[in-house]
């Protein structure tokens, strides 16, 4: 499945996450000139990763 931006959900919670500087720079470069925030990119990337976990790696509900 290709990477896509996810729409905002109805609820949210603040979390503090530390990123390596090189990853921050890569994300900022990727979103430059696009109508997307850093947070929206990270949320979309995390959702993509979760949606594409191997079945054996997925958490049970």
Biopython code that builds the backbone (N, CA, C, O; Angstrom):
import numpy as np
from Bio.PDB.StructureBuilder import StructureBuilder

atoms = [
    (1, "UNK", "N", (0.849, -1.169, 0.000)),
    (1, "UNK", "CA", (0.000, 0.000, 0.000)),
    (1, "UNK", "C", (0.899, 1.238, 0.000)),
    (1, "UNK", "O", (1.836, 1.302, 0.796)),
    (2, "UNK", "N", (0.648, 2.210, -0.855)),
    (2, "UNK", "CA", (1.481, 3.410, -0.889)),
    (2, "UNK", "C", (1.221, 4.307, 0.320)),
    (2, "UNK", "O", (0.143, 4.271, 0.914)),
    (3, "UNK", "N", (2.214, 5.102, 0.670)),
    (3, "UNK", "CA", (2.084, 6.056, 1.766)),
    (3, "UNK", "C", (1.098, 7.144, 1.380)),
    (3, "UNK", "O", (1.167, 7.689, 0.279)),
    (4, "UNK", "N", (0.176, 7.463, 2.290)),
    (4, "UNK", "CA", (-0.780, 8.533, 2.034)),
    (4, "UNK", "C", (-0.966, 9.324, 3.312)),
    (4, "UNK", "O", (-0.750, 8.809, 4.409)),
    (5, "UNK", "N", (-1.365, 10.571, 3.171)),
    (5, "UNK", "CA", (-1.619, 11.409, 4.339)),
    (5, "UNK", "C", (-2.978, 11.058, 4.910)),
    (5, "UNK", "O", (-3.956, 10.920, 4.174)),
    (6, "UNK", "N", (-3.035, 10.916, 6.222)),
    (6, "UNK", "CA", (-4.296, 10.583, 6.869)),
    (6, "UNK", "C", (-5.002, 11.852, 7.311)),
    (6, "UNK", "O", (-4.369, 12.853, 7.650)),
    (7, "UNK", "N", (-6.325, 11.789, 7.301)),
    (7, "UNK", "CA", (-7.115, 12.925, 7.764)),
    (7, "UNK", "C", (-7.047, 12.998, 9.283)),
    (7, "UNK", "O", (-6.762, 12.003, 9.950)),
    (8, "UNK", "N", (-7.307, 14.166, 9.814)),
    (8, "UNK", "CA", (-7.294, 14.348, 11.259)),
    (8, "UNK", "C", (-8.378, 13.511, 11.914)),
    (8, "UNK", "O", (-9.473, 13.357, 11.372)),
    (9, "UNK", "N", (-8.068, 12.979, 13.072)),
    (9, "UNK", "CA", (-9.068, 12.215, 13.806)),
    (9, "UNK", "C", (-9.799, 13.142, 14.759)),
    (9, "UNK", "O", (-9.415, 14.299, 14.924)),
    (10, "UNK", "N", (-10.835, 12.646, 15.376)),
    (10, "UNK", "CA", (-11.651, 13.479, 16.244)),
    (10, "UNK", "C", (-10.974, 13.827, 17.562)),
    (10, "UNK", "O", (-11.283, 14.865, 18.148)),
    (11, "UNK", "N", (-10.075, 13.002, 18.038)),
    (11, "UNK", "CA", (-9.414, 13.269, 19.310)),
    (11, "UNK", "C", (-7.913, 13.207, 19.167)),
    (11, "UNK", "O", (-7.386, 12.601, 18.234)),
    (12, "UNK", "N", (-7.236, 13.835, 20.095)),
    (12, "UNK", "CA", (-5.778, 13.773, 20.069)),
    (12, "UNK", "C", (-5.237, 13.956, 21.478)),
    (12, "UNK", "O", (-5.949, 14.392, 22.382)),
    (13, "UNK", "N", (-3.977, 13.618, 21.646)),
    (13, "UNK", "CA", (-3.302, 13.743, 22.922)),
    (13, "UNK", "C", (-1.869, 14.158, 22.642)),
    (13, "UNK", "O", (-1.265, 13.687, 21.679)),
    (14, "UNK", "N", (-1.326, 15.023, 23.461)),
    (14, "UNK", "CA", (0.057, 15.458, 23.283)),
    (14, "UNK", "C", (1.019, 14.404, 23.800)),
    (14, "UNK", "O", (0.813, 13.837, 24.873)),
    (15, "UNK", "N", (2.061, 14.144, 23.040)),
    (15, "UNK", "CA", (3.158, 13.263, 23.436)),
    (15, "UNK", "C", (4.451, 13.951, 23.021)),
    (15, "UNK", "O", (4.495, 14.638, 22.001)),
    (16, "UNK", "N", (5.483, 13.769, 23.799)),
    (16, "UNK", "CA", (6.783, 14.310, 23.440)),
    (16, "UNK", "C", (7.630, 13.183, 22.868)),
    (16, "UNK", "O", (7.798, 12.135, 23.491)),
    (17, "UNK", "N", (8.161, 13.416, 21.669)),
    (17, "UNK", "CA", (8.974, 12.412, 20.996)),
    (17, "UNK", "C", (10.270, 13.074, 20.558)),
    (17, "UNK", "O", (10.254, 14.171, 20.000)),
    (18, "UNK", "N", (11.373, 12.420, 20.804)),
    (18, "UNK", "CA", (12.667, 12.943, 20.352)),
    (18, "UNK", "C", (13.035, 12.283, 19.038)),
    (18, "UNK", "O", (12.997, 11.060, 18.906)),
    (19, "UNK", "N", (13.397, 13.121, 18.061)),
    (19, "UNK", "CA", (13.813, 12.639, 16.751)),
    (19, "UNK", "C", (15.287, 12.964, 16.550)),
    (19, "UNK", "O", (15.751, 14.011, 17.001)),
    (20, "UNK", "N", (16.019, 12.099, 15.890)),
    (20, "UNK", "CA", (17.390, 12.459, 15.501)),
    (20, "UNK", "C", (17.337, 13.672, 14.559)),
    (20, "UNK", "O", (16.419, 13.798, 13.749)),
    (21, "UNK", "N", (18.309, 14.538, 14.674)),
    (21, "UNK", "CA", (18.338, 15.761, 13.876)),
    (21, "UNK", "C", (18.280, 15.451, 12.387)),
    (21, "UNK", "O", (17.609, 16.160, 11.637)),
    (22, "UNK", "N", (18.969, 14.405, 11.948)),
    (22, "UNK", "CA", (18.962, 14.086, 10.515)),
    (22, "UNK", "C", (17.567, 13.672, 10.046)),
    (22, "UNK", "O", (17.196, 13.956, 8.907)),
    (23, "UNK", "N", (16.793, 13.011, 10.899)),
    (23, "UNK", "CA", (15.425, 12.630, 10.529)),
    (23, "UNK", "C", (14.547, 13.873, 10.443)),
    (23, "UNK", "O", (13.745, 14.002, 9.518)),
    (24, "UNK", "N", (14.688, 14.774, 11.382)),
    (24, "UNK", "CA", (13.939, 16.031, 11.337)),
    (24, "UNK", "C", (14.252, 16.776, 10.045)),
    (24, "UNK", "O", (13.345, 17.268, 9.374)),
    (25, "UNK", "N", (15.512, 16.860, 9.701)),
    (25, "UNK", "CA", (15.913, 17.561, 8.475)),
    (25, "UNK", "C", (15.309, 16.899, 7.233)),
    (25, "UNK", "O", (14.868, 17.590, 6.314)),
    (26, "UNK", "N", (15.288, 15.569, 7.205)),
    (26, "UNK", "CA", (14.714, 14.855, 6.058)),
    (26, "UNK", "C", (13.210, 15.100, 5.954)),
    (26, "UNK", "O", (12.685, 15.303, 4.859)),
    (27, "UNK", "N", (12.523, 15.081, 7.086)),
    (27, "UNK", "CA", (11.074, 15.337, 7.076)),
    (27, "UNK", "C", (10.803, 16.759, 6.619)),
    (27, "UNK", "O", (9.947, 16.982, 5.762)),
    (28, "UNK", "N", (11.519, 17.723, 7.179)),
    (28, "UNK", "CA", (11.303, 19.121, 6.798)),
    (28, "UNK", "C", (11.577, 19.336, 5.315)),
    (28, "UNK", "O", (10.875, 20.108, 4.662)),
    (29, "UNK", "N", (12.581, 18.666, 4.782)),
    (29, "UNK", "CA", (12.875, 18.768, 3.353)),
    (29, "UNK", "C", (11.735, 18.162, 2.532)),
    (29, "UNK", "O", (11.348, 18.708, 1.499)),
    (30, "UNK", "N", (11.203, 17.032, 2.995)),
    (30, "UNK", "CA", (10.123, 16.347, 2.274)),
    (30, "UNK", "C", (8.830, 17.161, 2.247)),
    (30, "UNK", "O", (8.065, 17.064, 1.287)),
    (31, "UNK", "N", (8.575, 17.960, 3.281)),
    (31, "UNK", "CA", (7.310, 18.709, 3.343)),
    (31, "UNK", "C", (7.441, 20.147, 2.856)),
    (31, "UNK", "O", (6.445, 20.866, 2.781)),
    (32, "UNK", "N", (8.648, 20.571, 2.527)),
    (32, "UNK", "CA", (8.856, 21.933, 2.043)),
    (32, "UNK", "C", (8.040, 22.172, 0.773)),
    (32, "UNK", "O", (8.101, 21.393, -0.178)),
    (33, "UNK", "N", (7.279, 23.261, 0.778)),
    (33, "UNK", "CA", (6.483, 23.623, -0.389)),
    (33, "UNK", "C", (5.171, 22.867, -0.492)),
    (33, "UNK", "O", (4.421, 23.047, -1.451)),
    (34, "UNK", "N", (4.892, 22.030, 0.484)),
    (34, "UNK", "CA", (3.640, 21.274, 0.477)),
    (34, "UNK", "C", (2.754, 21.791, 1.605)),
    (34, "UNK", "O", (3.251, 22.353, 2.581)),
    (35, "UNK", "N", (1.483, 21.608, 1.475)),
    (35, "UNK", "CA", (0.538, 22.065, 2.489)),
    (35, "UNK", "C", (0.361, 20.980, 3.552)),
    (35, "UNK", "O", (-0.710, 20.386, 3.681)),
    (36, "UNK", "N", (1.438, 20.733, 4.312)),
    (36, "UNK", "CA", (1.410, 19.702, 5.351)),
    (36, "UNK", "C", (2.298, 20.133, 6.506)),
    (36, "UNK", "O", (3.373, 20.699, 6.307)),
    (37, "UNK", "N", (1.832, 19.859, 7.709)),
    (37, "UNK", "CA", (2.631, 20.177, 8.887)),
    (37, "UNK", "C", (3.533, 18.996, 9.239)),
    (37, "UNK", "O", (3.320, 17.869, 8.793)),
    (38, "UNK", "N", (4.528, 19.285, 10.040)),
    (38, "UNK", "CA", (5.432, 18.251, 10.527)),
    (38, "UNK", "C", (4.625, 17.178, 11.258)),
    (38, "UNK", "O", (4.820, 15.984, 11.031)),
    (39, "UNK", "N", (3.724, 17.609, 12.131)),
    (39, "UNK", "CA", (2.912, 16.664, 12.906)),
    (39, "UNK", "C", (2.059, 15.777, 12.014)),
    (39, "UNK", "O", (1.980, 14.569, 12.238)),
    (40, "UNK", "N", (1.425, 16.356, 11.013)),
    (40, "UNK", "CA", (0.571, 15.560, 10.133)),
    (40, "UNK", "C", (1.394, 14.529, 9.368)),
    (40, "UNK", "O", (0.946, 13.400, 9.167)),
    (41, "UNK", "N", (2.584, 14.908, 8.945)),
    (41, "UNK", "CA", (3.460, 13.962, 8.258)),
    (41, "UNK", "C", (3.825, 12.798, 9.175)),
    (41, "UNK", "O", (3.753, 11.636, 8.776)),
    (42, "UNK", "N", (4.218, 13.120, 10.409)),
    (42, "UNK", "CA", (4.624, 12.076, 11.355)),
    (42, "UNK", "C", (3.448, 11.159, 11.689)),
    (42, "UNK", "O", (3.618, 9.942, 11.750)),
    (43, "UNK", "N", (2.268, 11.720, 11.904)),
    (43, "UNK", "CA", (1.083, 10.907, 12.188)),
    (43, "UNK", "C", (0.789, 9.991, 11.005)),
    (43, "UNK", "O", (0.506, 8.808, 11.194)),
    (44, "UNK", "N", (0.854, 10.521, 9.803)),
    (44, "UNK", "CA", (0.594, 9.710, 8.610)),
    (44, "UNK", "C", (1.627, 8.594, 8.469)),
    (44, "UNK", "O", (1.281, 7.463, 8.127)),
    (45, "UNK", "N", (2.877, 8.908, 8.730)),
    (45, "UNK", "CA", (3.937, 7.897, 8.624)),
    (45, "UNK", "C", (3.761, 6.805, 9.673)),
    (45, "UNK", "O", (3.965, 5.627, 9.381)),
    (46, "UNK", "N", (3.385, 7.185, 10.885)),
    (46, "UNK", "CA", (3.151, 6.190, 11.939)),
    (46, "UNK", "C", (1.959, 5.314, 11.601)),
    (46, "UNK", "O", (2.013, 4.099, 11.796)),
    (47, "UNK", "N", (0.880, 5.908, 11.095)),
    (47, "UNK", "CA", (-0.297, 5.123, 10.724)),
    (47, "UNK", "C", (0.039, 4.155, 9.593)),
    (47, "UNK", "O", (-0.407, 3.008, 9.594)),
    (48, "UNK", "N", (0.820, 4.620, 8.641)),
    (48, "UNK", "CA", (1.257, 3.757, 7.535)),
    (48, "UNK", "C", (2.051, 2.561, 8.078)),
    (48, "UNK", "O", (1.827, 1.420, 7.673)),
    (49, "UNK", "N", (2.970, 2.836, 8.991)),
    (49, "UNK", "CA", (3.779, 1.758, 9.571)),
    (49, "UNK", "C", (2.899, 0.761, 10.310)),
    (49, "UNK", "O", (3.084, -0.449, 10.175)),
    (50, "UNK", "N", (1.949, 1.254, 11.085)),
    (50, "UNK", "CA", (1.052, 0.364, 11.819)),
    (50, "UNK", "C", (0.188, -0.467, 10.881)),
    (50, "UNK", "O", (-0.018, -1.658, 11.115)),
    (51, "UNK", "N", (-0.314, 0.151, 9.826)),
    (51, "UNK", "CA", (-1.164, -0.549, 8.864)),
    (51, "UNK", "C", (-0.406, -1.608, 8.081)),
    (51, "UNK", "O", (-1.011, -2.539, 7.548)),
    (52, "UNK", "N", (0.909, -1.475, 8.009)),
    (52, "UNK", "CA", (1.710, -2.377, 7.190)),
    (52, "UNK", "C", (2.626, -3.296, 7.986)),
    (52, "UNK", "O", (3.575, -3.855, 7.436)),
    (53, "UNK", "N", (2.353, -3.455, 9.265)),
    (53, "UNK", "CA", (3.098, -4.407, 10.068)),
    (53, "UNK", "C", (2.797, -5.813, 9.574)),
    (53, "UNK", "O", (1.690, -6.093, 9.115)),
    (54, "UNK", "N", (3.770, -6.682, 9.666)),
    (54, "UNK", "CA", (3.533, -8.082, 9.367)),
    (54, "UNK", "C", (2.518, -8.596, 10.385)),
    (54, "UNK", "O", (2.513, -8.138, 11.527)),
    (55, "UNK", "N", (1.683, -9.514, 10.003)),
    (55, "UNK", "CA", (0.636, -10.032, 10.891)),
    (55, "UNK", "C", (1.202, -10.504, 12.236)),
    (55, "UNK", "O", (0.560, -10.322, 13.270)),
    (56, "UNK", "N", (2.390, -11.105, 12.229)),
    (56, "UNK", "CA", (2.964, -11.606, 13.475)),
    (56, "UNK", "C", (3.454, -10.490, 14.381)),
    (56, "UNK", "O", (3.659, -10.707, 15.575)),
    (57, "UNK", "N", (3.647, -9.282, 13.821)),
    (57, "UNK", "CA", (4.135, -8.151, 14.606)),
    (57, "UNK", "C", (3.020, -7.254, 15.107)),
    (57, "UNK", "O", (3.271, -6.377, 15.934)),
    (58, "UNK", "N", (1.783, -7.449, 14.629)),
    (58, "UNK", "CA", (0.680, -6.580, 15.014)),
    (58, "UNK", "C", (0.236, -6.859, 16.435)),
    (58, "UNK", "O", (0.121, -8.013, 16.846)),
    (59, "UNK", "N", (-0.016, -5.777, 17.194)),
    (59, "UNK", "CA", (-0.505, -5.989, 18.566)),
    (59, "UNK", "C", (-1.927, -6.553, 18.531)),
    (59, "UNK", "O", (-2.690, -6.282, 17.603)),
    (60, "UNK", "N", (-2.266, -7.325, 19.533)),
    (60, "UNK", "CA", (-3.621, -7.858, 19.622)),
    (60, "UNK", "C", (-4.527, -6.818, 20.245)),
    (60, "UNK", "O", (-4.106, -6.041, 21.102)),
    (61, "UNK", "N", (-5.785, -6.812, 19.803)),
    (61, "UNK", "CA", (-6.729, -5.800, 20.316)),
    (61, "UNK", "C", (-7.444, -6.285, 21.542)),
    (61, "UNK", "O", (-8.270, -5.563, 22.100)),
]
sb = StructureBuilder()
sb.init_structure("model")
sb.init_model(0)
sb.init_chain("A")
sb.init_seg("    ")
for serial, (resi, resn, name, xyz) in enumerate(atoms, 1):
    if name == "N":
        sb.init_residue(resn, " ", resi, " ")
    sb.init_atom(name, np.array(xyz, "f"), 0.0, 1.0, " ", f" {name:<3s}", serial, name[0])
structure = sb.get_structure()
